[in-house]
């Protein structure tokens, strides 16, 4: 990653990725609500392709670099230096490609592949940002607080960042560049949730552990145990709800709910929601508009019981 920062007024390119247009649609809808309320524009990359997330690298290094590089080349072709994504796996994949393209031999091979497919060349110069970073950088806690009309007062929220948000630093640059989060104890999500009026559970030891998504196909028992740990530690810390920043983590945890219930008991379960769904509620959107009914863990029932329309 170049480390070059986009001009403050530049509208970044937006890479939605497959999850946001699929199982993570509630995240996409609530994310656009939040960005719209805060006046933070993004220009969607059209004709984007799957970034390969974390799996393709196990099959082919060059393909795992070429897939995200094509998306970054499209963004640069739009005249955009910064690329924003809302999925930890996508941010990881895009940033990893930047790192790989710094090697001249790799860059030559990948650009040859891109040319074969009719895609423009890519020079590794884009800056990758998670949408959480973008909101915190451009609006900040003060901007979020000013937009709140229905504060999440009395609701204890456990902020779950997941493992790829801050790892590895070589790719994410977390803790290495201005405007990045703390790699050991991230707090950007904590700040934004507190600005929404929530009681953030700061002593949440599972905030950066793996959800087990990478093991979902190879070892389901391990995947379930990891997901259960995320919920169990949040419950032990006194949380009412878990806030996620990644569709892969959200989907993996919610897909494991029945197995968690069978293996660890009903008492471990908690509603899980995207952080943008919670922000949308705080900004005055209804439970229906925030699409909380679409979450398998049914946070809509919890929030309606707490008086949210």
Secondary structure, DSSP 4 states (H G I P E B T S, - for coil): ---PPPPTTPPEEE--HHHHTTTTHHHHHHHHHHHHHHT--EEEPTT-----TTTGGGT-HHHHHHHHHHHHHHHHHTT-SEEEES-HHHHHHHHHHHHHTTSHHHHHHHHHHHHHTTPPP--S-PEEEEHHHHHHHHTHHHHHHHH-SS--TT-EEEEE--SSSS--HHHH-TTTSTT---SSS--HHHHHHHHTT-EE----TTTTS--SGGGTTT-HHHHHHHHHHHHHHHHHTT-SEEEES-HHHHHHHHHTHHHHHHHH-GGG--EEEEHHHHHHHHTT--TTTTTGGGSTT-HHHHHHHTT--
